[in-house]
């Protein structure tokens, strides 16, 4: 296809008139479609429904080491759950602390504790003049929302194909003691689908931060969320790399089964050094006598082991794969060669990242909404909701059906074309 930039004004005007007619036809259908969040579909929820039958009134409620899961106690989680989540996190069981239903909640609590009480004896962040976090962009909006909530200054770090720009990360953390952390989604990143290279992971492990309480917030949300059996991203395990580099306390790894079993009803865990876990448990002992052990037991009995989890994730992939492929097919067919946008083709995770022409993202999202398609707000993938180029849009294919996605993707590409032509005509 001929790039739009090579078309004459007259050709662009004619194309615009034709596209506007198509857009009005779609608008007249009164559609209501949603590609706004990485929410599992009903069919994905249905594949875990057998978990509801694992525990009944006739079932024994004892963990393998004899803990009655109906009662109080076991602050760090039953050993069976620790083993399962340790395997999922690729760390020894001794390095796992089980929490409740949400890793986002664990991350919020971790930042909150650092603010009020400090990390491992360091000055509480609330008593410091400046506290800053590094934020690879585009990134996960809820990470940025946590640090913004606590008034922590956020610094954009470009996310490259190999992970964050490590030259910038290394320089900033070494020079500035007020930089206390960095947000990371190391595998199938939200929203780009990028997975960090081995070199990036090793450079993280060897960081020399000015702040002794600097922590890498390693949110491994999509650790086993592959779309293909024969094409899988593999990343180095960071805790072990940190230990080898003499920085065992620098990483906090977060994980959960939210997009494995039931979102909001899974189990979450923190993987970290013994010193970090003891620090976390000191605070946790005032919060709770123990998290939901029946839910922990339910997960262990249902999945049994990591092989059980891998088999389960293949079922998720069978549902998600056609959805991603449908969106990518429409993008390739309708926008390929036009030079008005670029997009990622991830091998896992929950998102496709689209970069429009500079200054167009907000208008594209608004245009799509006009035709009945709700998308993640433009700018959401950047701290403070401010995309400096106004170009990044996160596409979430998981919730609609394949049929709905075909229509949604058509609305999206129509919106991209119309907004791009308008920009070119006004240039």
For each residue, the residues with C-beta under 8 A, 3 or more apart:
1: 336 337 338
2: 6 7 337 338
3: 6 7 337 338 339 340
4: 7 12 338 339 340 417 420 421 424
5: 339 424
6: 2 3
7: 2 3 4 11 12 15 424
8: 11 12
9: 12 13 425
10: 13 14
11: 7 8 14 15
12: 4 7 8 9 15 16 421 424 425
13: 9 10 16 17 425
14: 10 11 17 18
15: 7 11 12 18 19 417 421
16: 12 13 19 20 418 421 422 425
17: 13 14 20 21
18: 14 15 21 22
19: 15 16 22 23 414 417 418 421
20: 16 17 23 24 418
21: 17 18 24 25
22: 18 19 25 26 414
23: 19 20 26 27 367 371 414 415 418
24: 20 21 27 28
25: 21 22 28 29
26: 22 23 29 31 371 372 407 410 411 414
27: 23 24 370 371 372
28: 24 25
29: 25 26 372
30: 372
31: 26 371 372 373 407 411
32: 372
33: 372 373 374 400 404 407 408 411
34: 37 373 374 399 400
35: 373 374 375 376 395 396 397 399 400 405 408 412
36: 374 375 376 396
37: 34 376 396 399
38: 190 259 350 351 396 398
39: 263 396 398 399
40: 44 45 259 263 316 398 399
41: 44 45 319 398 399 400 401
42: 45 46
43: 46 47 319
44: 40 41 47 48 316 319 320 398
45: 40 41 42 48 49 262 263
46: 42 43 49
47: 43 44 312 315 316 319
48: 44 45 51 260 261 262 302 312
49: 45 46 52
50: 53 54 302
51: 48 54 261 262 298 299 302
52: 49
53: 50 56
54: 50 51 59 298 301 302
55: 59 61 294 297 298 301
56: 53 59
57:
58:
59: 54 55 56
60:
61: 55 68 69 70 294 297
62: 66 67 68 69
63: 66 67 69 78 79 80 293 297 300
64: 79 80
65: 78 79 80
66: 62 63
67: 62 63 73 74 78 79 293
68: 61 62 71
69: 61 62 63 78 293 294 296 297
70: 61 293 294
71: 68
72: 289 290
73: 67 289 290
74: 67 77 78 290 293
75: 281 284 285 288 289 290
76: 82 96 97 98 277 281
77: 74 81 82 85 96 97 98 99 267 269 290 291 293 296
78: 63 65 67 69 74 81 82 98 293 296 297 300
79: 63 64 65 67 82 83 93
80: 63 64 65 83 84 296 297 300
81: 77 78 84 85 98 267 293 296 297 299 300
82: 76 77 78 79 85 86 93 96 98 269
83: 79 80 86 87 93
84: 80 81 87 88 299 300 303 305 306 309
85: 77 81 82 88 89 96 98 255 257 267 269 271
86: 82 83 89 91 92 93 95 96 269 271
87: 83 84 90 305 306
88: 84 85 223 224 255 257 269 306 309
89: 85 86 95 96 220 223 253 255 269 271
90: 87 223 237
91: 86 95 96 237 239 240 253 271
92: 86 95 96
93: 79 82 83 86 96
94: 274
95: 86 89 91 92 239 271 272 273 274 277
96: 76 77 82 85 86 89 91 92 93 269 270 271
97: 76 77 269 270 271 272 277 280 281 284
98: 76 77 78 81 82 85 267 268 269 291 296
99: 77 102 103 105 106 267 268 269 270 291
100: 105 267 268 291 292
101: 105 256 258 264 265 266 267 268 292 295
102: 99 105 106 256 258 264 266 268
103: 99 106 107 219 221 254 255 256 258 268 269
104: 107 108 142 146
105: 99 100 101 102 108 109 268
106: 99 102 103 109 110 254 268 269 270
107: 103 104 110 111 143 146 217 219 254
108: 104 105 111 112 146
109: 105 106 112 113 283 287
110: 106 107 113 114 217 252 270 280
111: 107 108 114 115 146 147 150 152 181
112: 108 109 115 116 150
113: 109 110 116 117 119 280 283
114: 110 111 117 118 119 124 125 180 213 215
115: 111 112 124 125 126 131 150
116: 112 113 124 126
117: 113 114 124 283
118: 114 121 122 123 124 125 213
119: 113 114 122 213 215 279
120: 213 249 275 276 279
121: 118
122: 118 119 212 213
123: 118 127 128 213
124: 114 115 116 117 118 127 128
125: 114 115 118 128 131 150 152 180
126: 115 116
127: 123 124
128: 123 124 125 131 178
129: 178
130: 153 178
131: 115 125 128 150 151 152 153 178 180
132: 152 153 154 155 176 178 179 180
133: 147 152 153 154 155 179 180 181 182 183
134: 154 155 157 164 169 172 173 179 181 182 183
135: 139 143 144 147 154 155 156 157 182 183 382 383
136: 139 157 158 159 163 164 182 183 184 189
137: 156 157 158 159 381 382 383
138: 159 191 192 353 381 382 387 392 394
139: 135 136 143 144 159 183 185 189 190 191 381 382
140: 143 144 183 185 190 191 219 381
141: 144 145 376 380 381 385
142: 104 145 146
143: 107 135 139 140 146 147 183 185 217 219
144: 135 139 140 141 147 148 154 183 382 383 384
145: 141 142 148 149
146: 104 107 108 111 142 143 149 150
147: 111 133 135 143 144 150 152 154 183 383
148: 144 145 151 152 154 383 384
149: 145 146
150: 111 112 115 125 131 146 147
151: 131 148
152: 111 125 131 132 133 147 148 180
153: 130 131 132 133
154: 132 133 134 135 144 147 148 383 384
155: 132 133 134 135 172 179
156: 135 137 382 383 388
157: 134 135 136 137 164 165 168 169 172 182
158: 136 137 164 165 168
159: 136 137 138 139 163 164 165 189 192 194
160: 163 164 165 194
161: 194
162: 194 196 197 199 200
163: 136 159 160 166 184 186 194 195 196 197 200 201
164: 134 136 157 158 159 160 168 169 182 184 196 200
165: 157 158 159 160 168 169
166: 163 169 170 199 200 203 204
167: 170 171
168: 157 158 164 165 171 172
169: 134 157 164 165 166 172 173 182 203 204 207
170: 166 167 173 174 203 207 208
171: 167 168 174 175
172: 134 155 157 168 169 175 176 179
173: 134 169 170 176 179 182 207 208 209 210 211 214
174: 170 171 207 208 209 210
175: 171 172 210
176: 132 172 173 179 210
177: 210 211
178: 128 129 130 131 132 211
179: 132 133 134 155 172 173 176 182 209 210 211 214
180: 114 125 131 132 133 152 211 213 214 215
181: 111 133 134 214 215 216 217
182: 133 134 135 136 157 164 169 173 179 216 217
183: 133 134 135 136 139 140 143 144 147 217 219
184: 136 163 164 196 204 216 217 218 219
185: 139 140 143 188 189 190 219 220 221 222
186: 163 189 195 196 201 218 219 220 235 238
187: 195 196 220 222 223 233 235 348 349
188: 185 193 194 195 222 225 233 346 347 348 349 350
189: 136 139 159 185 186 192 193 194 195 349
190: 38 139 140 185 221 222 349 350 351 394
191: 138 139 140 344 351 352 353 376 381 392 394 395
192: 138 159 189 344 346 351 353
193: 188 189 344 345 346 347 348 349 351 352 353
194: 159 160 161 162 163 188 189 344 346
195: 163 186 187 188 189 233 234 235 347
196: 162 163 164 184 186 187 200 201 204 235 236
197: 162 163 200 201
198: 201 202 235 236
199: 162 166 202 203
200: 162 163 164 166 196 197 203 204
201: 163 186 196 197 198 204 205 235 236 238 241
202: 198 199 205 206 236 241 245
203: 166 169 170 199 200 206 207
204: 166 169 184 196 200 201 207 216 238 241 242 251
205: 201 202 238 241 242 244 245 247 250 251
206: 202 203 245 247
207: 169 170 173 174 203 204 214 216 247 250
208: 170 173 174
209: 173 174 179 212 214 250
210: 173 174 175 176 177 179 214
211: 173 177 178 179 180 214
212: 122 209
213: 114 118 119 120 122 123 180
214: 173 179 180 181 207 209 210 211 250
215: 114 119 180 181 250 251 252
216: 181 182 184 204 207 238 250 251 252
217: 107 110 143 181 182 183 184 252 254
218: 184 186 238 251 252 253 254
219: 103 107 140 143 183 184 185 186 254
220: 89 185 186 187 223 253 254 255
221: 103 185 190 225 254 255 256 258 259
222: 185 187 188 190 225 259 348 349 350
223: 88 89 90 187 220 255
224: 88 260 309 310 313
225: 188 221 222 259 313 316 348 349 350
226: 229 231 232 233 313 317 347 348
227: 231 317 320 321 324 346 347 348
228: 231 232 317 321 347 348
229: 226 232 314 317
230:
231: 226 227 228 347
232: 226 228 229 347 348
233: 187 188 195 226 347 348
234: 195
235: 186 187 195 196 198 201
236: 196 198 201 202 241
237: 90 91 240 241
238: 186 201 204 205 216 218 241 242 251 253
239: 91 95 242 243 248 251 253 271 272 273
240: 91 237 243 244
241: 201 202 204 205 236 237 238 244 245
242: 204 205 238 239 245 247 248 249 250 251 273
243: 239 240 246 247 248 273
244: 205 240 241
245: 202 205 206 241 242
246: 243
247: 205 206 207 242 243 250 251
248: 239 242 243 273 275
249: 120 242 272 273 275 276
250: 205 207 209 214 215 216 242 247
251: 204 205 215 216 218 238 239 242 247 272
252: 110 215 216 217 218 270 271 272 276
253: 89 91 218 220 238 239 270 271 272
254: 103 106 107 217 218 219 220 221 268 269 270 271
255: 85 88 89 103 220 221 223 268 269 271
256: 101 102 103 221 266 267 268 269
257: 85 88 260 261 266 267 268 299
258: 101 102 103 221 261 262 263 264 266 268
259: 38 40 221 222 225 263 266 316 350
260: 48 224 257 266 309 312 313 316
261: 48 51 257 258 265 266 299 302
262: 45 48 51 258 265 266
263: 39 40 45 258 259 266
264: 101 102 258
265: 101 261 262 295
266: 101 102 256 257 258 259 260 261 262 263 299
267: 77 81 85 98 99 100 101 256 257 291 292 295 296 299
268: 98 99 100 101 102 103 105 106 254 255 256 257 258
269: 77 82 85 86 88 89 96 97 98 99 103 106 254 255 256
270: 96 97 99 106 110 252 253 254 276 277 280
271: 85 86 89 91 95 96 97 239 252 253 254 255
272: 95 97 239 249 251 252 253 276 277 280
273: 95 239 242 243 248 249 276 277
274: 94 95 277 278
275: 120 248 249 278 279
276: 120 249 252 270 272 273 279 280
277: 76 95 97 270 272 273 274 280 281
278: 274 275 281 282
279: 119 120 275 276 282 283
280: 97 110 113 270 272 276 277 283 284
281: 75 76 97 277 278 284 285
282: 278 279 285
283: 109 113 117 279 280 286 287
284: 75 97 280 281 287 288
285: 75 281 282 288
286: 283
287: 109 283 284
288: 75 284 285 291
289: 72 73 75
290: 72 73 74 75 77 293
291: 77 98 99 100 267 288 295 296
292: 100 101 267 295 296
293: 63 67 69 70 74 77 78 81 290 296 297
294: 55 61 69 70 297 298
295: 101 265 267 291 292 298 299
296: 69 77 78 80 81 98 267 291 292 293 299 300
297: 55 61 63 69 78 80 81 293 294 300 301
298: 51 54 55 294 295 301 302
299: 51 81 84 257 261 266 267 295 296 302 303
300: 63 78 80 81 84 296 297 303 304
301: 54 55 297 298 304
302: 48 50 51 54 261 298 299 308
303: 84 299 300 308 309 312
304: 300 301 307 308
305: 84 87 308 309
306: 84 87 88 309 310
307: 304 310 311
308: 302 303 304 305 311 312
309: 84 88 224 260 303 305 306 312 313
310: 224 306 307 313 314
311: 307 308 314 315
312: 47 48 260 303 308 309 315 316
313: 224 225 226 260 309 310 316 317
314: 229 310 311 317 318
315: 47 311 312 318 319
316: 40 44 47 225 259 260 312 313 319 320
317: 226 227 228 229 313 314 320 321
318: 314 315 321
319: 41 43 44 47 315 316 322 323
320: 44 227 316 317 323 324 350 397 398
321: 227 228 317 318 324 325
322: 319 325 326 402
323: 319 320 326 327 397 398 400 402 405
324: 227 320 321 327 328 346 352 397
325: 321 322 328 329
326: 322 323 329 330 397 402 405 406 409
327: 323 324 330 331 352 395 397 405 408 409
328: 324 325 331 332 343 345 352
329: 325 326 332 333
330: 326 327 333 334 406 409 410 412 413
331: 327 328 334 335 336 341 343 352 354 409 413
332: 328 329 335 336
333: 329 330 336
334: 330 331 410 413 417
335: 331 332 338 340 341 343 413 416 417
336: 1 331 332 333
337: 1 2 3
338: 1 2 3 4 335 341 417 420
339: 3 4 5
340: 3 4 335 356 357 416 417 420
341: 331 335 338 354 355 356 357 416 420
342: 354 355
343: 328 331 335 352 353 354 355 395
344: 191 192 193 194 352 353 354
345: 193 328 352
346: 188 192 193 194 227 324 349 351 352
347: 188 193 195 226 227 228 231 232 233
348: 187 188 193 222 225 226 227 228 232 233
349: 187 188 189 190 193 222 225 346
350: 38 188 190 222 225 259 320 396 398
351: 38 190 191 192 193 346 394 395 396 397
352: 191 193 324 327 328 331 343 344 345 346 394 395 397
353: 138 191 192 193 343 344 381 392 393 394 395
354: 331 341 342 343 344 392 393 394 395 416
355: 341 342 343 391 392 393
356: 340 341 360 361 364 391 392 393 416 419 420
357: 340 341 360 391 420 423
358: 389 390 391
359: 389 390 391 423
360: 356 357 363 364 390 391 416 419 420 423
361: 356 364 365 378 379 387 390 391 392 393
362: 365 366 378 379 390
363: 360 366 367 419 422
364: 356 360 361 367 368 378 393 412 415 416 419
365: 361 362 368 369 375 376 377 378 393 415
366: 362 363 369 370
367: 23 363 364 370 371 415 418 419
368: 364 365 371 373 374 375 411 412 415
369: 365 366 372 373 374 375
370: 27 366 367
371: 23 26 27 31 367 368 411 414 415
372: 26 27 29 30 31 32 33 369 411
373: 31 33 34 35 368 369 408 411 412 415
374: 33 34 35 36 368 369
375: 35 36 365 368 369 393 394 395 396 412
376: 35 36 37 141 191 365 380 381 393 394 396
377: 365 380 385
378: 361 362 364 365 387 390 392 393
379: 361 362 382 385 386 387 390 392
380: 141 376 377 385 394
381: 137 138 139 140 141 191 353 376 387 392 394
382: 135 137 138 139 144 156 379 385 386 387 388 392
383: 135 137 144 147 148 154 156 386
384: 144 148 154
385: 141 377 379 380 382
386: 379 382 383
387: 138 361 378 379 381 382 390 391 392
388: 156 382
389: 358 359 392
390: 358 359 360 361 362 378 379 387
391: 355 356 357 358 359 360 361 387
392: 138 191 353 354 355 356 361 378 379 381 382 387 389
393: 353 354 355 356 361 364 365 375 376 378
394: 138 190 191 351 352 353 354 375 376 380 381
395: 35 191 327 343 351 352 353 354 375 412
396: 35 36 37 38 39 350 351 375 376 399
397: 35 320 323 324 326 327 351 352 400 405
398: 38 39 40 41 44 320 323 350
399: 34 35 37 39 40 41 396
400: 33 34 35 41 323 397 404 405 408
401: 41 404 405
402: 322 323 326 405 406
403: 406 407
404: 33 400 401 407 408
405: 35 323 326 327 397 400 401 402 408 409
406: 326 330 402 403 409 410
407: 26 31 33 403 404 410 411
408: 33 35 327 373 400 404 405 411 412
409: 326 327 330 331 405 406 412 413
410: 26 330 334 406 407 413 414
411: 26 31 33 368 371 372 373 407 408 414 415
412: 35 330 364 368 373 375 395 408 409 415 416
413: 330 331 334 335 409 410 416 417
414: 19 22 23 26 371 410 411 417 418
415: 23 364 365 367 368 371 373 411 412 418 419
416: 335 340 341 354 356 360 364 412 413 419 420
417: 4 15 19 334 335 338 340 413 414 420 421
418: 16 19 20 23 367 414 415 421 422
419: 356 360 363 364 367 415 416 422 423
420: 4 338 340 341 356 357 360 416 417 423 424
421: 4 12 15 16 19 417 418 424 425
422: 16 363 418 419 425 426
423: 357 359 360 419 420 426 427
424: 4 5 7 12 420 421 427
425: 9 12 13 16 421 422
426: 422 423
427: 423 424
